[in-house]
């Protein structure tokens, strides 16, 4: 008997979901690339760490979106990580590392009391964000990887 052409294949991914997840991951990759390029000039350290926080946040949100997990509006990487950990224990180390990036969403961005990041902070933030993006990339189907 031929399969019913009206009944959708239960394992076929939702194209709309794939587009949304890929968008999150592409924006995360773009933020990381911006951080890497800006890191060449130490005067941009505060912008570098911000983009690293944003890269981590968007990567986690893309991962959660793929898994159908709602997360609301937040910059809290610890909270987002707590939603992601049960879905992929292999992400634990990378998620733990990026928690320290959470304050970069606001810490160095607003006057009047906006100190510059410490020497080395930008490089550490790039490494942490890159580790997370690569770890998340390894848990998702190949078609979702940023182009």
N, C-alpha and C positions, 0 to 999 in steps of 0.2 A: 504494500500500500504506500502511495506517495505521501510525503509530509504535507501537512496543511500549510498552504502558502500564506495564510492570513496570520497564523500564530508566529510571533517573533521567536527567534532562536534565543533561549534563555542565557546563553553564554556570550552572545554578541554584545560588545560594549556600546553604551549610549554615545552616539557621536557628539551630542551636546555636552555631555560630561567630559569627554576627551578634550574638546575645545577649551572648556573652562579650566581643566587641570593644566593643560599645556600652557594656557595664558598665565596662570600663576607661576609656573616653572620658568617660562620665558622671562617674565618680569624679575623673578629671583635671579636668574642668570645675568640679566642686564644690570641689576643693582650690584652684583658681585663684580662684573666687568668694569663698571664705573668706579668702584672702590679700588680695584687694581690699577686702573689708569691714573686716578687721582693720587694714589699713594706715592707716585714718582716725585711729588712736591710736598714736603713736610708741612707747608702752610695749609694744606687741605686735610690734615689728619682728622679734624672734627667731622668733616663731610664723609671721609672714608669710613669711619666707625658707624656713622648713621646708615650708610648704604649697606654695610655688612649686617646690621640689625635688620634692615628691611629685606635683604636677601634671605636671611634665615626665616623671618616671619612668613614671607610669601612662599617659600619652599614648604614649610610645615603646613601652611594653609592649603596648598595644592595637594599635598599628601592626604590631608584630612578630607578634602573635597572628594578625592578619588574613592575614599572609603566611606563616603556618605555621612561624615561626622560634622555636625554643626559646631561652630566655634565663636560666633558673634564678633563684635568689633573689639579687638584687643591688640596690644603690642607685647603682651606678657608671654615671653617665650617659654617660661616654666609652665604656665597654664596650658599653652598649646602643646608643649612636649608631653604633659601628663595625659593628654588625649591621644597622642600618637604612640606612646610607649607600648600600650597593650597590643597595638596592631602590628608592630614590628620591633621585637626586642633587640634586633641587630642595630637599631638606631640609638640605643641607650647612651652610648659613649658620646656620640656627636650631639645628641640633644642636651646632655649634661653640660657639654662644653659651651654651647651657644647661650645658655641661660644668662651668662655674664654679659651678653650683648644687649639684654633688655633695656637697661638705662640709656643706651645710645640712641634710643628713639627720641629722647628729649634732652639728655644731660648737657651736651655741648652745643645745643642749637638755639637757645634763647638768652638774650641779654636780661639783666645787666651782669649777672654773676655766672658767666659762661667761660670757665677755664679751658685751656687747651688740653687735649689728651696727653698723657704721659708718653715719653719716648718708648717706642715699641708696641704701644697699644694698637695702633692701626694695623701693623703686621700680624699681630696675634688675632685680631678680629677677622682679618682676611682669611687666615688659616682656619679658624673655627667655622666661618661661613662656608668656605670651600669644602671642608670635610663633611658638613651637613648636606650640602647640595649633592655631593657625590654619593653619600650614603643613601639619601632619598632616591636618587636616580637609580641606584642599584636595586631598589625594592619595587619599582614600577615597571610596567610593560614598556618595551622599547619605543613604541609609537608615541609615548608621552614625553619623551625627552625633548628639551628645547632644540630648535633648529639652528 
